[in-house]
Amino acid sequence: MAQIYQHPDDADLYVGGLLESQVGTGAMGPTFGCLIAEQFKQLRSGDRFWYENQSEVGFTADQLKELRKVSLARMLCDNSEDTKKISKNVLSVKSGQVACKGLPSINLSKWKIKK
């Protein structure tokens, strides 16, 4: 890069970001990591249908409480046949196995339409 550009400010953001060293075990450097994180934050905050945003189309407090109880592990248990045990954190290789019946489940009565 030093042979191509006279000053680091002259480098294109995309080229510079691709050439950065990875952060830890990540797939990208600090610049792209920051940009992508900020983009996801803005997408979530600007989405009126994001379940945690307070809007006229959002969930009630009781419904949010129920949604926050449920894990991906519980969803996989509920939607697969013959699964009795699963990793508590299914996205981690270091997570221990737990019984499906011991994972919190969602109370769907919070979505019942009151007459």
C-alpha positions as CSV (number, residue, x, y, z in Angstrom):
1,M,0.0,0.0,0.0
2,A,2.9,2.4,0.8
3,Q,4.2,2.0,-2.7
4,I,0.9,2.7,-4.3
5,Y,-0.4,5.6,-2.2
6,Q,1.4,8.6,-0.9
7,H,-0.7,8.9,2.2
8,P,-3.1,6.4,4.0
9,D,-5.9,8.9,3.5
10,D,-5.5,8.4,-0.3
11,A,-6.5,4.7,-0.1
12,D,-10.0,3.7,-1.1
13,L,-12.1,2.6,1.9
14,Y,-13.0,-0.7,0.2
15,V,-9.4,-1.6,-0.7
16,G,-8.1,-0.5,2.7
17,G,-10.8,-2.5,4.5
18,L,-10.0,-5.7,2.5
19,L,-6.3,-5.4,3.3
20,E,-6.7,-4.9,7.1
21,S,-5.6,-7.7,9.4
22,Q,-8.5,-9.7,10.9
23,V,-9.6,-8.9,14.4
24,G,-9.1,-12.0,16.6
25,T,-10.8,-15.0,15.0
26,G,-13.1,-12.7,13.0
27,A,-13.3,-12.6,9.2
28,M,-12.5,-9.0,8.8
29,G,-10.6,-6.0,10.2
30,P,-11.7,-3.3,12.6
31,T,-12.9,-0.9,9.9
32,F,-15.3,-3.3,8.1
33,G,-16.3,-4.8,11.5
34,C,-17.4,-1.4,12.7
35,L,-19.1,-0.5,9.4
36,I,-21.1,-3.7,9.3
37,A,-22.1,-3.5,13.0
38,E,-23.3,0.1,12.5
39,Q,-25.3,-0.9,9.5
40,F,-27.1,-3.7,11.3
41,K,-27.8,-1.4,14.2
42,Q,-29.3,1.2,11.8
43,L,-31.3,-1.4,10.0
44,R,-32.8,-2.7,13.2
45,S,-33.5,0.7,14.7
46,G,-35.1,1.9,11.5
47,D,-37.3,-1.2,11.0
48,R,-40.7,-0.5,12.4
49,F,-41.4,-4.2,12.3
50,W,-38.4,-5.1,14.5
51,Y,-40.0,-6.8,17.4
52,E,-38.3,-4.7,20.1
53,N,-39.1,-1.3,18.6
54,Q,-42.1,0.4,20.2
55,S,-44.6,1.1,17.5
56,E,-48.2,0.6,16.6
57,V,-47.3,-2.7,15.0
58,G,-45.1,-4.0,17.8
59,F,-45.7,-6.6,20.5
60,T,-47.2,-5.9,23.9
61,A,-44.9,-6.0,27.0
62,D,-46.3,-9.4,27.9
63,Q,-45.6,-10.8,24.4
64,L,-42.0,-9.4,24.5
65,K,-41.5,-11.1,27.9
66,E,-42.5,-14.4,26.4
67,L,-40.4,-13.9,23.2
68,R,-37.3,-13.2,25.3
69,K,-37.7,-16.5,27.3
70,V,-37.3,-18.6,24.2
71,S,-33.9,-19.7,22.8
72,L,-32.9,-21.1,19.4
73,A,-32.4,-24.4,21.2
74,R,-36.0,-24.4,22.4
75,M,-37.2,-23.6,18.9
76,L,-35.2,-26.5,17.4
77,C,-36.6,-28.9,20.0
78,D,-40.1,-27.8,19.3
79,N,-39.7,-28.1,15.6
80,S,-37.8,-31.3,15.2
81,E,-38.9,-34.9,15.8
82,D,-37.4,-37.1,18.5
83,T,-35.0,-34.5,19.8
84,K,-34.7,-35.1,23.6
85,K,-31.4,-33.3,24.3
86,I,-29.7,-30.3,22.7
87,S,-26.8,-27.9,23.3
88,K,-28.1,-25.1,25.4
89,N,-26.4,-22.6,23.1
90,V,-26.6,-24.3,19.7
91,L,-24.2,-21.8,18.1
92,S,-21.4,-22.7,20.5
93,V,-19.3,-25.9,20.3
94,K,-18.5,-25.6,24.0
95,S,-22.1,-25.6,25.2
96,G,-23.3,-28.5,27.2
97,Q,-26.3,-30.6,26.4
98,V,-29.6,-30.0,28.2
99,A,-33.0,-31.8,28.1
100,C,-35.4,-30.1,25.7
101,K,-38.2,-30.3,28.4
102,G,-36.0,-28.2,30.7
103,L,-35.8,-25.2,28.4
104,P,-38.3,-22.4,28.8
105,S,-41.1,-22.5,26.3
106,I,-43.4,-19.7,25.0
107,N,-46.8,-19.1,26.4
108,L,-48.9,-18.5,23.3
109,S,-51.9,-17.3,25.4
110,K,-50.4,-13.8,25.4
111,W,-51.3,-13.6,21.7
112,K,-55.0,-14.6,22.3
113,I,-57.4,-11.9,21.0
114,K,-59.5,-10.6,23.9
115,K,-63.1,-10.1,23.1
